[in-house]
Amino acid sequence: MAMLPDPSDEVASIPLRSYLERYYSLAQRTEAFKERRFHSLEIELTNSCNQECLYCYNWSTRRSVTPVAATGDISRWLRDAHASGIREVFWLGGEPLTYLDLESVLEDAAALGIQSTLLTNGTLLTPQRWAKLKPFVRRLVFHLDTIDESAFCTINNVTTAQGRRLLRSAISNLEHIRGERNRDLDVILYMVLLQPMLATLRPTLEWAIDGGLADTTALYPMVTAGRARRAPSTWTPTAADLRAAFELRAAVEGRPELLRLGPSEYCKHYQLTMAYLDIDGYLSPYAGITSPRFSTAGRSLSELLAANYDELSFSSLGRPDPARGVAAPCGTCNFNDLCFGTRTSAFNHLGATSARDPFCWVGEQ
């Protein structure tokens, strides 16, 4: 079992802070947190997707579904968001590339000085489509759980022929992007950890990292939300599985410092400076944590963000001091100022955002 870097070694924390700065805008998020405002907003453009992953948290479907709003409404939300201090938007689905006006809303965000992060399964991100979108995308989060055809078909509940076609499209599109990338674009490979893909994790990581296709990866333990409630119970990784997966990721990337961050998906500053806007126009704290919810119908988004800041920024944490980290029971952990959250994982497993992530190994040694 790999050992964590000495928590008292400040030199060891330098690469970790640099990593969080590059991929998660740490300094800007820390400043926003201190000023009691949000840095970024997730917008669910559509619930339509050309895949139906068996673990999908929001029941995305291949059936045609009306997008969250007209382009004009999203443009208004972007103006309100910018006025409230939002400087980054994560475009989510479903599959965002099924949203016909995607280029237009990305262009609107860029005109306001809002950075766009696009999360996509990549199957529709053809060279022609990417050529139109790339001027407006700062970070590309490419969702591909495995490069193994059999595992891909199992996870996505598709036939061998369908799975082969989808997987080859995703791989081809990502390889094209690698061939023409500039230094301003960060590519993050997003993978959900579940038993059918764990055996293929090493070749998938090595393909992405050693092949220069992605700058880093993000591993997400499967949670029982949405369609995942119907997934086989045997798909859920054990605590040992999760730790092994994160150790493997750190080794392949050559970033042992990432083991300081535990098994959750984002740094604390990310989760405490993010709000989520769903397909029905409701604001909530985070994808998967949909209570409380605030309707944007007939109301200014900037006013909603300001008036409901405590509720939307995990007020149950007791508004921790940015210099001291998260409240108890994680408050005594030496890594809590940069912890990769534990908030949504704790909520999904224990029903409380203030609980300790039951799968977190940090602080045990």
LINNOR-V238452 format. One record per backbone hydrogen bond with DSSP energy under -0.5 kcal/mol. CO is the residue of the C=O (numbers start at 1). NH is the residue of the N-H. Records with the same first field share a line. If there is no record, write none. Layout:
CO = NH + NH
//
This chain:
6 = 9
8 = 10
9 = 13
10 = 13 + 14
11 = 14 + 15
12 = 16
13 = 17
14 = 18
15 = 19
16 = 20
17 = 21
18 = 22
19 = 23
20 = 24 + 26
21 = 25
25 = 29
26 = 30
27 = 31
28 = 32
29 = 33
30 = 34
31 = 35
32 = 37
33 = 36
39 = 87 + 88
40 = 275
41 = 43 + 90
42 = 44 + 277
43 = 45 + 92
45 = 68
47 = 61
48 = 95
53 = 56
56 = 59 + 227 + 228
61 = 49
70 = 73 + 74
71 = 75
72 = 76
73 = 77
74 = 78
75 = 79
76 = 80
77 = 81
78 = 82
79 = 83
80 = 84
81 = 86
82 = 85
87 = 115
88 = 41
89 = 91 + 117
90 = 43 + 92
91 = 119
92 = 45 + 46
94 = 93 + 96
95 = 98
96 = 99
98 = 100
99 = 102
101 = 105
102 = 106
103 = 107
104 = 108
105 = 109
106 = 110
107 = 111
108 = 112
109 = 112 + 114
110 = 113
113 = 115
115 = 89
116 = 138 + 139
117 = 91 + 119
118 = 120 + 141
119 = 96
120 = 143
122 = 125
124 = 126
126 = 130
127 = 131
128 = 132
129 = 132 + 133
130 = 134
133 = 136
134 = 137
136 = 138
138 = 186
139 = 118 + 141
140 = 142 + 188
141 = 120 + 143
142 = 144 + 190
147 = 149
148 = 152
149 = 153
150 = 154
151 = 155
152 = 156
153 = 157 + 158
154 = 157
155 = 54
156 = 52
159 = 163
160 = 164
161 = 165
162 = 166
163 = 167
164 = 168
165 = 169
166 = 170
167 = 171
168 = 172
169 = 173
170 = 174
171 = 175
172 = 176
173 = 177
174 = 178
175 = 179
176 = 180
177 = 180
178 = 181
182 = 185
184 = 186
186 = 140 + 188
187 = 215 + 216
188 = 142 + 190
189 = 218
190 = 144
191 = 220
192 = 194
193 = 222
194 = 197 + 198
195 = 198 + 199
197 = 200
198 = 201
200 = 204
201 = 205
202 = 206
203 = 207
204 = 208
205 = 209
206 = 210 + 211
208 = 213 + 214
209 = 212
216 = 189
218 = 191
219 = 221
220 = 193
223 = 225
225 = 228
226 = 229
227 = 230
228 = 231
232 = 235
233 = 236
235 = 195
238 = 242
239 = 243
240 = 244
241 = 245
242 = 246
243 = 247
244 = 248
245 = 249
246 = 250
247 = 251
248 = 252
249 = 253
250 = 254 + 255
255 = 258
256 = 259
257 = 260
258 = 261
259 = 262
261 = 264 + 340
263 = 221
267 = 270 + 271
268 = 272
270 = 273
271 = 274
273 = 39 + 40
275 = 42
276 = 278 + 284
277 = 44
278 = 281
281 = 296
282 = 278
283 = 294
284 = 276
286 = 289
288 = 290
289 = 286
294 = 283
296 = 299
300 = 304
301 = 305
302 = 306
303 = 307
304 = 308
306 = 309
308 = 312
309 = 313
310 = 315
311 = 314
314 = 317
315 = 318
321 = 324 + 325
327 = 330
330 = 333
333 = 336
335 = 338 + 339
339 = 268 + 341
340 = 266 + 342
342 = 346
343 = 347
344 = 348
345 = 349
346 = 350 + 351 + 352
347 = 351
352 = 355
357 = 360
361 = 364
//
